[in-house]
Amino acid sequence: MKATMISRQDCLARDQDDALAPLRAQFDLPAGVIYLDGNSLGARPKAAMARAQQVIAAEWGTDLIRSWNSNGWFDLPKRLGNLLSPLLGALDGEVVITDTTSVNLFKALAAALRMQAAHADPARAARRIIVSERSNFPTDLYMAQGLAQWLDRGYQLRLVEDPADLAQAIDGDCAVAMLTHVNYRSGYQHDMAAVSARCHAQGALALWDLAHSAGAVPLDLNGDGADLAVGCTYKYLNGGPGAPAFIWVPKQHQAAFRQPLSGWWGHGAPFAMEPSFVPADGIARALCGTQPIVSLALVECGLDIFAQTSMAAIRAKSLALTDLFIALVEQRCASHPLGLVTPREHARRGSQASFTHPHGYAVMQALIARGVIGDYREPAIMRFGFTPLYTSFADVWDAVEILREILDTQAYDVDARRDAVT
Ligand SMILES: *Cc1c(COP(=O)(O)O)cnc(C)c1O
Protein backbone atom coordinates (compact mmCIF):
# COMPACT_ATOMS: atom_id res chain seq x y z
CA MET A 1 0.00 0.00 0.00
CA LYS A 2 1.33 3.41 -0.99
CA ALA A 3 1.85 5.70 1.96
CA THR A 4 1.76 8.84 -0.18
CA MET A 5 -1.62 10.50 -0.53
CA ILE A 6 -2.92 10.51 -4.08
CA SER A 7 -4.31 13.83 -5.30
CA ARG A 8 -6.84 14.64 -8.00
CA GLN A 9 -3.96 16.35 -9.80
CA ASP A 10 -2.11 13.04 -9.92
CA CYS A 11 -5.16 11.43 -11.51
CA LEU A 12 -5.48 14.17 -14.12
CA ALA A 13 -1.82 13.67 -14.98
CA ARG A 14 -2.42 9.96 -15.50
CA ASP A 15 -5.31 10.77 -17.82
CA GLN A 16 -2.95 12.96 -19.83
CA ASP A 17 -0.63 9.99 -20.32
CA ASP A 18 -3.39 7.48 -21.03
CA ALA A 19 -3.26 6.15 -24.61
CA LEU A 20 -6.84 4.81 -24.28
CA ALA A 21 -8.33 8.14 -23.16
CA PRO A 22 -9.35 9.24 -26.71
CA LEU A 23 -11.61 6.17 -27.07
CA ARG A 24 -14.02 7.65 -24.55
CA ALA A 25 -15.19 10.04 -27.27
CA GLN A 26 -16.67 7.05 -29.09
CA PHE A 27 -19.18 6.50 -26.28
CA ASP A 28 -22.23 8.51 -25.41
CA LEU A 29 -22.26 9.00 -21.67
CA PRO A 30 -24.60 11.48 -20.00
CA ALA A 31 -23.05 14.54 -18.38
CA GLY A 32 -22.70 14.38 -14.62
CA VAL A 33 -22.49 10.59 -14.51
CA ILE A 34 -19.51 8.48 -13.46
CA TYR A 35 -20.41 5.12 -14.87
CA LEU A 36 -18.97 2.23 -12.88
CA ASP A 37 -21.49 -0.37 -14.00
CA GLY A 38 -20.16 -1.29 -17.43
CA ASN A 39 -19.66 -4.78 -16.03
CA SER A 40 -23.45 -5.12 -15.95
CA LEU A 41 -24.58 -3.01 -18.91
CA GLY A 42 -21.87 -1.47 -21.07
CA ALA A 43 -22.21 2.15 -22.18
CA ARG A 44 -23.56 3.00 -25.62
CA PRO A 45 -21.12 3.34 -28.50
CA LYS A 46 -22.11 6.49 -30.38
CA ALA A 47 -22.11 4.48 -33.61
CA ALA A 48 -24.96 2.29 -32.33
CA MET A 49 -27.59 4.94 -33.09
CA ALA A 50 -26.69 5.23 -36.76
CA ARG A 51 -26.31 1.47 -37.07
CA ALA A 52 -29.77 0.89 -35.60
CA GLN A 53 -31.17 3.50 -37.97
CA GLN A 54 -29.49 1.79 -40.92
CA VAL A 55 -30.76 -1.68 -39.97
CA ILE A 56 -34.29 -0.50 -39.29
CA ALA A 57 -34.73 2.03 -42.10
CA ALA A 58 -32.61 0.72 -44.96
CA GLU A 59 -32.10 -2.99 -44.32
CA TRP A 60 -35.50 -3.80 -42.90
CA GLY A 61 -37.53 -0.92 -44.35
CA THR A 62 -36.24 -0.90 -47.92
CA ASP A 63 -34.45 -4.16 -48.55
CA LEU A 64 -36.95 -6.21 -46.58
CA ILE A 65 -36.47 -9.97 -46.71
CA ARG A 66 -33.70 -9.66 -49.28
CA SER A 67 -31.50 -8.49 -46.39
CA TRP A 68 -30.96 -12.05 -45.17
CA ASN A 69 -28.66 -12.36 -48.18
CA SER A 70 -27.89 -8.86 -49.41
CA ASN A 71 -27.16 -7.34 -46.01
CA GLY A 72 -25.56 -10.44 -44.54
CA TRP A 73 -28.18 -11.02 -41.84
CA PHE A 74 -27.97 -14.78 -42.15
CA ASP A 75 -24.20 -14.84 -41.64
CA LEU A 76 -24.21 -12.26 -38.86
CA PRO A 77 -23.80 -14.69 -35.91
CA LYS A 78 -20.67 -16.14 -37.53
CA ARG A 79 -19.25 -12.90 -38.89
CA LEU A 80 -19.54 -11.15 -35.53
CA GLY A 81 -18.22 -14.27 -33.80
CA ASN A 82 -15.09 -13.98 -35.94
CA LEU A 83 -14.71 -10.33 -34.92
CA LEU A 84 -14.93 -11.35 -31.27
CA SER A 85 -12.57 -14.34 -31.55
CA PRO A 86 -9.27 -12.46 -31.15
CA LEU A 87 -10.45 -11.10 -27.78
CA LEU A 88 -11.04 -14.66 -26.59
CA GLY A 89 -7.97 -16.41 -27.94
CA ALA A 90 -10.25 -18.29 -30.33
CA LEU A 91 -9.83 -19.08 -34.02
CA ASP A 92 -11.95 -18.09 -36.97
CA GLY A 93 -14.99 -20.33 -37.17
CA GLU A 94 -15.06 -21.16 -33.45
CA VAL A 95 -17.47 -18.52 -32.12
CA VAL A 96 -21.03 -17.48 -32.90
CA ILE A 97 -22.97 -14.62 -31.35
CA THR A 98 -26.44 -15.90 -30.64
CA ASP A 99 -29.12 -16.48 -28.01
CA THR A 100 -28.54 -15.61 -24.35
CA THR A 101 -25.76 -16.62 -22.00
CA SER A 102 -28.22 -18.79 -20.06
CA VAL A 103 -29.33 -20.58 -23.23
CA ASN A 104 -25.79 -20.98 -24.55
CA LEU A 105 -24.70 -22.41 -21.22
CA PHE A 106 -27.51 -24.96 -21.45
CA LYS A 107 -26.37 -25.96 -24.94
CA ALA A 108 -22.70 -26.12 -23.98
CA LEU A 109 -23.28 -28.08 -20.78
CA ALA A 110 -25.59 -30.52 -22.55
CA ALA A 111 -22.97 -31.01 -25.28
CA ALA A 112 -20.20 -31.51 -22.74
CA LEU A 113 -22.21 -34.09 -20.77
CA ARG A 114 -22.99 -35.91 -24.00
CA MET A 115 -19.32 -35.96 -25.03
CA GLN A 116 -18.52 -37.62 -21.73
CA ALA A 117 -21.47 -40.00 -21.85
CA ALA A 118 -20.36 -41.12 -25.33
CA HIS A 119 -16.81 -41.83 -24.14
CA ALA A 120 -15.37 -45.26 -24.98
CA ASP A 121 -14.30 -45.81 -21.37
CA PRO A 122 -17.47 -46.93 -19.51
CA ALA A 123 -16.23 -45.48 -16.20
CA ARG A 124 -15.81 -42.14 -17.87
CA ALA A 125 -19.22 -42.40 -19.55
CA ALA A 126 -20.83 -43.16 -16.18
CA ARG A 127 -19.68 -39.92 -14.54
CA ARG A 128 -22.54 -37.82 -13.23
CA ILE A 129 -20.90 -34.96 -11.33
CA ILE A 130 -20.93 -31.36 -12.54
CA VAL A 131 -18.54 -29.26 -10.46
CA SER A 132 -19.26 -25.58 -9.94
CA GLU A 133 -19.14 -22.93 -7.21
CA ARG A 134 -21.88 -21.99 -4.81
CA SER A 135 -20.97 -18.36 -5.50
CA ASN A 136 -21.46 -18.77 -9.25
CA PHE A 137 -23.97 -16.47 -10.94
CA PRO A 138 -27.32 -18.10 -10.11
CA THR A 139 -28.55 -18.55 -13.68
CA ASP A 140 -25.59 -20.84 -14.37
CA LEU A 141 -26.55 -23.05 -11.45
CA TYR A 142 -30.24 -22.86 -12.33
CA MET A 143 -29.61 -23.89 -15.94
CA ALA A 144 -27.47 -26.81 -14.80
CA GLN A 145 -30.18 -27.86 -12.33
CA GLY A 146 -32.82 -27.64 -15.05
CA LEU A 147 -30.77 -29.68 -17.49
CA ALA A 148 -29.87 -32.31 -14.88
CA GLN A 149 -33.48 -32.66 -13.84
CA TRP A 150 -34.70 -32.88 -17.41
CA LEU A 151 -32.09 -35.49 -18.40
CA ASP A 152 -33.12 -37.55 -15.36
CA ARG A 153 -29.96 -39.64 -15.42
CA GLY A 154 -28.58 -38.87 -12.01
CA TYR A 155 -26.53 -35.79 -12.86
CA GLN A 156 -25.64 -33.82 -9.75
CA LEU A 157 -24.08 -30.48 -9.03
CA ARG A 158 -21.10 -30.51 -6.67
CA LEU A 159 -20.64 -26.95 -5.42
CA VAL A 160 -17.43 -25.76 -3.83
CA GLU A 161 -17.45 -22.98 -1.27
CA ASP A 162 -14.00 -21.66 -2.02
CA PRO A 163 -11.84 -21.60 -5.17
CA ALA A 164 -9.08 -23.26 -3.13
CA ASP A 165 -11.28 -26.39 -2.91
CA LEU A 166 -11.76 -26.66 -6.65
CA ALA A 167 -8.86 -28.92 -7.54
CA GLN A 168 -9.97 -31.48 -4.98
CA ALA A 169 -13.57 -31.35 -6.18
CA ILE A 170 -12.51 -32.01 -9.77
CA ASP A 171 -11.83 -35.70 -9.23
CA GLY A 172 -12.36 -38.95 -11.08
CA ASP A 173 -16.16 -38.65 -10.72
CA CYS A 174 -16.36 -35.23 -12.32
CA ALA A 175 -17.76 -35.13 -15.85
CA VAL A 176 -17.64 -31.37 -16.36
CA ALA A 177 -16.38 -28.38 -14.39
CA MET A 178 -18.73 -25.51 -15.21
CA LEU A 179 -17.10 -22.36 -13.90
CA THR A 180 -17.37 -18.63 -14.27
CA HIS A 181 -13.89 -17.32 -14.98
CA VAL A 182 -14.36 -13.99 -13.17
CA ASN A 183 -16.85 -14.08 -10.31
CA TYR A 184 -19.66 -11.56 -10.84
CA ARG A 185 -19.74 -10.52 -7.21
CA SER A 186 -16.21 -10.73 -5.83
CA GLY A 187 -14.27 -10.17 -9.05
CA TYR A 188 -12.14 -13.25 -8.29
CA GLN A 189 -10.45 -14.56 -11.44
CA HIS A 190 -9.67 -18.25 -11.82
CA ASP A 191 -6.44 -19.52 -13.32
CA MET A 192 -8.00 -20.89 -16.49
CA ALA A 193 -4.93 -22.83 -17.61
CA ALA A 194 -4.41 -24.51 -14.22
CA VAL A 195 -8.07 -25.42 -13.69
CA SER A 196 -8.46 -26.70 -17.26
CA ALA A 197 -5.30 -28.78 -16.82
CA ARG A 198 -6.68 -30.23 -13.60
CA CYS A 199 -9.88 -31.15 -15.45
CA HIS A 200 -7.98 -32.93 -18.19
CA ALA A 201 -5.72 -34.76 -15.74
CA GLN A 202 -8.90 -36.16 -14.17
CA GLY A 203 -10.66 -36.88 -17.45
CA ALA A 204 -13.15 -34.01 -17.01
CA LEU A 205 -14.10 -31.20 -19.40
CA ALA A 206 -13.71 -27.50 -18.59
CA LEU A 207 -16.67 -25.28 -19.51
CA TRP A 208 -16.08 -21.58 -18.87
CA ASP A 209 -18.54 -18.71 -18.52
CA LEU A 210 -16.80 -15.52 -19.64
CA ALA A 211 -19.61 -13.07 -18.79
CA HIS A 212 -17.25 -10.91 -16.71
CA SER A 213 -14.11 -11.72 -18.69
CA ALA A 214 -14.79 -11.01 -22.37
CA GLY A 215 -13.56 -7.49 -23.07
CA ALA A 216 -12.42 -7.17 -19.46
CA VAL A 217 -9.34 -9.39 -19.23
CA PRO A 218 -7.08 -10.98 -21.85
CA LEU A 219 -8.21 -14.50 -22.69
CA ASP A 220 -6.48 -17.39 -24.39
CA LEU A 221 -9.10 -20.13 -24.60
CA ASN A 222 -7.13 -22.35 -26.96
CA GLY A 223 -3.80 -21.72 -25.27
CA ASP A 224 -5.24 -22.36 -21.81
CA GLY A 225 -6.84 -25.64 -22.84
CA ALA A 226 -10.48 -24.71 -22.24
CA ASP A 227 -13.04 -27.09 -23.76
CA LEU A 228 -16.13 -24.90 -24.24
CA ALA A 229 -17.09 -21.34 -23.33
CA VAL A 230 -20.01 -18.92 -23.33
CA GLY A 231 -20.39 -15.27 -22.38
CA CYS A 232 -22.23 -11.97 -22.62
CA THR A 233 -21.87 -9.14 -25.12
CA TYR A 234 -23.92 -6.57 -23.21
CA LYS A 235 -21.44 -6.18 -20.34
CA TYR A 236 -17.82 -5.18 -21.08
CA LEU A 237 -18.36 -5.62 -24.84
CA ASN A 238 -20.94 -2.80 -25.01
CA GLY A 239 -23.35 -4.66 -27.29
CA GLY A 240 -26.53 -3.09 -25.89
CA PRO A 241 -29.22 -4.19 -23.42
CA GLY A 242 -30.06 -7.85 -23.93
CA ALA A 243 -27.70 -8.15 -26.89
CA PRO A 244 -27.14 -11.76 -27.97
CA ALA A 245 -24.43 -13.72 -26.16
CA PHE A 246 -21.67 -15.92 -27.56
CA ILE A 247 -20.65 -19.54 -27.55
CA TRP A 248 -17.20 -20.93 -28.34
CA VAL A 249 -16.69 -24.46 -29.59
CA PRO A 250 -13.06 -25.15 -30.51
CA LYS A 251 -12.26 -27.01 -33.74
CA GLN A 252 -11.15 -30.08 -31.77
CA HIS A 253 -14.63 -30.54 -30.27
CA GLN A 254 -16.83 -29.42 -33.14
CA ALA A 255 -17.42 -32.86 -34.62
CA ALA A 256 -18.46 -34.27 -31.22
CA PHE A 257 -20.49 -31.20 -30.24
CA ARG A 258 -24.22 -32.01 -30.27
CA GLN A 259 -26.70 -29.80 -28.45
CA PRO A 260 -30.37 -30.42 -27.73
CA LEU A 261 -31.75 -27.13 -29.11
CA SER A 262 -31.40 -28.47 -32.63
CA GLY A 263 -33.26 -25.79 -34.48
CA TRP A 264 -33.07 -25.09 -38.19
CA TRP A 265 -30.24 -22.54 -37.95
CA GLY A 266 -28.02 -25.35 -36.71
CA HIS A 267 -29.01 -27.64 -39.58
CA GLY A 268 -26.49 -28.49 -42.27
CA ALA A 269 -28.91 -27.37 -44.99
CA PRO A 270 -31.50 -25.10 -43.36
CA PHE A 271 -33.26 -24.28 -46.62
CA ALA A 272 -33.44 -27.87 -47.81
CA MET A 273 -36.40 -28.03 -45.41
CA GLU A 274 -35.79 -31.67 -44.63
CA PRO A 275 -37.83 -33.35 -41.91
CA SER A 276 -34.74 -34.78 -40.13
CA PHE A 277 -32.11 -32.81 -38.27
CA VAL A 278 -28.55 -33.11 -39.53
CA PRO A 279 -26.14 -30.77 -37.73
CA ALA A 280 -24.17 -28.22 -39.73
CA ASP A 281 -20.44 -28.72 -39.98
CA GLY A 282 -18.48 -26.42 -37.73
CA ILE A 283 -19.66 -23.77 -35.31
CA ALA A 284 -23.08 -23.27 -36.99
CA ARG A 285 -24.32 -26.36 -35.15
CA ALA A 286 -24.33 -24.24 -31.99
CA LEU A 287 -27.10 -22.07 -33.46
CA CYS A 288 -30.81 -22.67 -32.89
CA GLY A 289 -33.24 -20.30 -34.61
CA THR A 290 -33.80 -16.86 -36.10
CA GLN A 291 -31.84 -14.15 -34.33
CA PRO A 292 -32.92 -10.65 -33.18
CA ILE A 293 -31.12 -8.88 -36.01
CA VAL A 294 -31.49 -5.29 -34.78
CA SER A 295 -29.95 -6.17 -31.44
CA LEU A 296 -27.37 -8.50 -32.97
CA ALA A 297 -26.22 -5.88 -35.48
CA LEU A 298 -25.40 -3.42 -32.69
CA VAL A 299 -22.86 -5.81 -31.18
CA GLU A 300 -20.53 -4.83 -34.02
CA CYS A 301 -20.36 -1.22 -32.79
CA GLY A 302 -18.82 -2.30 -29.51
CA LEU A 303 -16.44 -4.74 -31.18
CA ASP A 304 -15.30 -2.01 -33.61
CA ILE A 305 -13.95 -0.03 -30.66
CA PHE A 306 -12.03 -3.01 -29.28
CA ALA A 307 -10.45 -3.43 -32.71
CA GLN A 308 -8.75 -0.04 -32.22
CA THR A 309 -6.71 -1.20 -29.22
CA SER A 310 -5.49 -4.41 -27.57
CA MET A 311 -6.58 -6.44 -24.58
CA ALA A 312 -3.06 -5.97 -23.18
CA ALA A 313 -3.55 -2.18 -23.14
CA ILE A 314 -7.05 -2.58 -21.71
CA ARG A 315 -5.80 -4.91 -18.99
CA ALA A 316 -2.95 -2.61 -17.98
CA LYS A 317 -5.36 0.31 -17.55
CA SER A 318 -7.98 -1.88 -15.86
CA LEU A 319 -5.51 -2.93 -13.17
CA ALA A 320 -4.34 0.67 -12.77
CA LEU A 321 -7.95 1.83 -12.32
CA THR A 322 -8.87 -0.87 -9.80
CA ASP A 323 -5.57 -0.40 -7.91
CA LEU A 324 -6.28 3.33 -7.76
CA PHE A 325 -9.85 2.85 -6.60
CA ILE A 326 -8.84 0.43 -3.85
CA ALA A 327 -5.98 2.69 -2.69
CA LEU A 328 -8.19 5.81 -2.63
CA VAL A 329 -11.04 4.08 -0.79
CA GLU A 330 -8.57 2.82 1.79
CA GLN A 331 -6.92 6.25 2.14
CA ARG A 332 -9.99 8.45 2.14
CA CYS A 333 -12.68 6.24 3.69
CA ALA A 334 -10.44 4.51 6.24
CA SER A 335 -12.68 5.30 9.22
CA HIS A 336 -15.67 3.48 7.72
CA PRO A 337 -16.54 -0.22 7.90
CA LEU A 338 -15.68 -1.08 4.32
CA GLY A 339 -14.29 -4.50 3.45
CA LEU A 340 -12.53 -5.29 0.21
CA VAL A 341 -13.94 -8.47 -1.34
CA THR A 342 -11.93 -8.40 -4.57
CA PRO A 343 -8.48 -10.01 -4.61
CA ARG A 344 -5.53 -7.61 -4.41
CA GLU A 345 -3.39 -10.01 -6.40
CA HIS A 346 -3.51 -8.88 -10.00
CA ALA A 347 -3.62 -12.36 -11.50
CA ARG A 348 -6.71 -13.19 -9.42
CA ARG A 349 -8.60 -9.93 -10.10
CA GLY A 350 -11.07 -9.19 -12.87
CA SER A 351 -12.00 -5.63 -13.84
CA GLN A 352 -14.06 -4.68 -10.82
CA ALA A 353 -13.66 -3.81 -7.17
CA SER A 354 -16.26 -4.82 -4.62
CA PHE A 355 -16.56 -3.60 -1.06
CA THR A 356 -18.88 -4.70 1.69
CA HIS A 357 -20.58 -2.15 3.91
CA PRO A 358 -23.27 -2.92 6.49
CA HIS A 359 -25.55 -0.46 4.67
CA GLY A 360 -24.29 -1.34 1.21
CA TYR A 361 -27.63 -1.02 -0.52
CA ALA A 362 -28.42 2.38 0.99
CA VAL A 363 -24.93 3.72 0.30
CA MET A 364 -25.13 2.56 -3.32
CA GLN A 365 -28.51 4.26 -3.72
CA ALA A 366 -26.97 7.49 -2.39
CA LEU A 367 -24.06 7.14 -4.80
CA ILE A 368 -26.41 6.63 -7.74
CA ALA A 369 -28.41 9.70 -6.68
CA ARG A 370 -25.14 11.66 -6.85
CA GLY A 371 -24.34 10.32 -10.34
CA VAL A 372 -21.90 7.58 -9.37
CA ILE A 373 -23.48 4.48 -10.84
CA GLY A 374 -22.37 1.13 -9.50
CA ASP A 375 -24.63 -1.62 -8.25
CA TYR A 376 -25.43 -3.75 -5.25
CA ARG A 377 -25.32 -7.52 -4.84
CA GLU A 378 -26.36 -9.53 -1.84
CA PRO A 379 -24.94 -9.86 0.74
CA ALA A 380 -23.97 -6.24 1.54
CA ILE A 381 -21.70 -5.85 -1.50
CA MET A 382 -21.21 -2.62 -3.40
CA ARG A 383 -19.85 -3.48 -6.82
CA PHE A 384 -17.88 -1.10 -8.99
CA GLY A 385 -16.95 -2.10 -12.53
CA PHE A 386 -14.04 -0.44 -14.33
CA THR A 387 -14.16 -0.17 -18.09
CA PRO A 388 -10.88 1.20 -19.47
CA LEU A 389 -12.44 2.27 -22.77
CA TYR A 390 -14.46 5.04 -21.14
CA THR A 391 -13.43 5.43 -17.50
CA SER A 392 -10.78 7.99 -16.56
CA PHE A 393 -8.48 8.17 -13.55
CA ALA A 394 -10.16 11.43 -12.56
CA ASP A 395 -13.51 9.60 -12.63
CA VAL A 396 -12.11 7.21 -10.05
CA TRP A 397 -10.93 10.06 -7.84
CA ASP A 398 -14.27 11.87 -8.10
CA ALA A 399 -16.25 8.71 -7.38
CA VAL A 400 -14.27 8.01 -4.21
CA GLU A 401 -14.64 11.62 -3.12
CA ILE A 402 -18.42 11.35 -3.42
CA LEU A 403 -18.36 8.05 -1.56
CA ARG A 404 -16.28 9.65 1.21
CA GLU A 405 -18.73 12.53 1.56
CA ILE A 406 -21.72 10.21 1.71
CA LEU A 407 -20.07 8.04 4.36
CA ASP A 408 -18.70 10.96 6.43
CA THR A 409 -22.08 12.71 6.52
CA GLN A 410 -24.13 9.49 6.67
CA ALA A 411 -26.13 10.88 3.76
CA TYR A 412 -27.87 7.61 3.00
CA ASP A 413 -31.26 6.25 3.88
CA VAL A 414 -30.92 2.91 5.65
CA ASP A 415 -34.62 2.31 5.02
CA ALA A 416 -34.33 2.84 1.28
CA ARG A 417 -36.95 0.80 -0.54
CA ARG A 418 -35.49 -1.95 -2.76
CA ASP A 419 -36.02 -1.57 -6.47
CA ALA A 420 -36.74 -4.75 -8.44
CA VAL A 421 -33.29 -4.54 -10.02
CA THR A 422 -30.52 -3.73 -7.53
C1 LIG B 1 -24.46 -11.68 -16.46
C2 LIG B 1 -24.30 -13.14 -16.36
C3 LIG B 1 -25.22 -14.00 -16.98
C4 LIG B 1 -26.41 -13.44 -17.68
O1 LIG B 1 -27.15 -14.41 -18.36
P1 LIG B 1 -28.36 -13.95 -19.28
O2 LIG B 1 -28.80 -15.18 -19.92
O3 LIG B 1 -27.80 -12.91 -20.24
O4 LIG B 1 -29.38 -13.31 -18.42
C5 LIG B 1 -24.98 -15.36 -16.91
N1 LIG B 1 -23.91 -15.85 -16.25
C6 LIG B 1 -23.02 -15.05 -15.63
C7 LIG B 1 -21.85 -15.63 -14.92
C8 LIG B 1 -23.20 -13.67 -15.66
O5 LIG B 1 -22.35 -12.88 -15.03
The ligand as a MOL file (V3000), in Angstrom:
LIG
                    3D

  0  0  0     0  0            999 V3000
M  V30 BEGIN CTAB
M  V30 COUNTS 15 15 0 0 0
M  V30 BEGIN ATOM
M  V30 1 C -24.4590 -11.6750 -16.4580 0
M  V30 2 C -24.3020 -13.1430 -16.3620 0
M  V30 3 C -25.2160 -14.0030 -16.9830 0
M  V30 4 C -26.4120 -13.4370 -17.6800 0
M  V30 5 O -27.1490 -14.4060 -18.3640 0
M  V30 6 P -28.3550 -13.9460 -19.2850 0
M  V30 7 O -28.7970 -15.1850 -19.9180 0
M  V30 8 O -27.8030 -12.9150 -20.2390 0
M  V30 9 O -29.3810 -13.3070 -18.4190 0
M  V30 10 C -24.9770 -15.3630 -16.9100 0
M  V30 11 N -23.9090 -15.8500 -16.2480 0
M  V30 12 C -23.0180 -15.0500 -15.6290 0
M  V30 13 C -21.8510 -15.6340 -14.9220 0
M  V30 14 C -23.2040 -13.6730 -15.6590 0
M  V30 15 O -22.3490 -12.8750 -15.0330 0
M  V30 END ATOM
M  V30 BEGIN BOND
M  V30 1 1 1 2
M  V30 2 1 2 3
M  V30 3 2 2 14
M  V30 4 1 3 4
M  V30 5 2 3 10
M  V30 6 1 4 5
M  V30 7 1 5 6
M  V30 8 2 6 7
M  V30 9 1 6 8
M  V30 10 1 6 9
M  V30 11 1 10 11
M  V30 12 2 11 12
M  V30 13 1 12 13
M  V30 14 1 12 14
M  V30 15 1 14 15
M  V30 END BOND
M  V30 END CTAB
M  END
